[in-house]
């Protein structure tokens, strides 16, 4: 996947399908957005940026790449990570990626993720 450009610069974001995440090599390590799939719904469950690279808009670039991938593939997105939820709230142009009945879809996906050992899951209706 090509780099994503913002006023903060460009990071080369790649889709690591085997690890189910979008990632970019940055100062201090790997920035990433992890996801889980259920049918045509991508639940983005976690974002992380190394401390040395925080505050430069990198998380937003990684999430933007994940959302662009979802749009390109015709997927729906459930923002289960608080950062992704806040990102989508700030960017109304992403709301069309939310599945109908987001609360019910997210709640079911949260239940399955928690049963698989994930200890956190946030759900918000738009």
N, C-alpha and C positions, 0 to 999 in steps of 0.2 A: 504494500500500500504506500502511496506517495506521502511525502511529508505534509503536515498541516501547518499553515502559516497564520499567525496572529501578529498583533503589534508587538508581542513579546519575543518574536523570532519563530524559528521553525524547528520542530522535532520530527524525525522520521518515525512515524507510527506504523507498526506492522500488526497484522492479525496472526496470532499464534493459535491456530485452530486446535492443535493437539492439547494445549494447556487451557483452552477456552478463555482467552484473554486478548486484549489489545495492549500493546506494550511499546515502549520507546526507551532506548538507552540514553541516560542523562547523567549529569554530574552526580556522583554518589550512588549510582546503581540503576535500577529499572523502575520506570513509572509504568503503572498498569491499571487496567479496568477489567476485572474478572466478570464473567457471565456464565449463566447456565441456560440451557435451551429446554423448552417444553413445546414441542410442535413448532409452530411458527412464531413463538413468543420468546424473546431474549430477555431474561431477567438479569440486569446488571447488579451484581451483588456486592462488589467491593472496588474501591479505587484507592490507589496508593502512589505517593510520590516521595522519593527519598528526601530527608530533611535538608540536605545540601542544595536541593533543586526547588524547594517550596517557594511559593510567592511569585512565580514567573509565568503562571498561566498554563503550565504543562498539563495538569490534570484536565483542564478544559479542552486542551488540544486532543488528548487521548480519548476523552468522552465524545468529543465532536466526531472523531474518526469512527468510533463504535456506532454512533447514531447514523452516520453517513452509510456505513456498511448495512445496517438494518434497513435503511430506506432503500438502498440499491437492491437488496435481496427480498424486499417486500415483507419484512418481519415487523412484528409489533414489539414494543419495548416496555418492560415493567421496571421502573427505577427503584430497586430495592435498597440501594445504597443511598445514604442521606445526601452525599455530594451530588450524585446523579439526579436525585429528586430536586434538589435546589437548582441545579443547572437547568433542568427542563422547566422548572417554574419560571426562571429568568428568561427563557427562550421559547416564547409561545409558538414559534415556527416548528417546534418539535412535538407539539401536542397531538398532531395527527398520527404519531407513531404509537400512541397509547392505545391499548386494546379497549374495545367497548366493555364496560363493566370492570374497569381497572381494579377497583377494590376487591371484587370477588376473585378475579384472576390472580392478583398479587397474593391474596390471602391463601389461596390453594397452593401457589408456588412456594410461599413462605413455609407452609406446613411441611411440604415435601423436603425443602432444603433443611429445615430444622430437624426433621427425622433423619436426614443424612449427616447430621453433626454440625451444621452451621448454627452458631449460637445467636446471631443477630439478623433481624429482618425488619425493615421499616416499610410500612404501607401507607400511602396517601392517595386520596381521591382528588382528581383534577376537575 
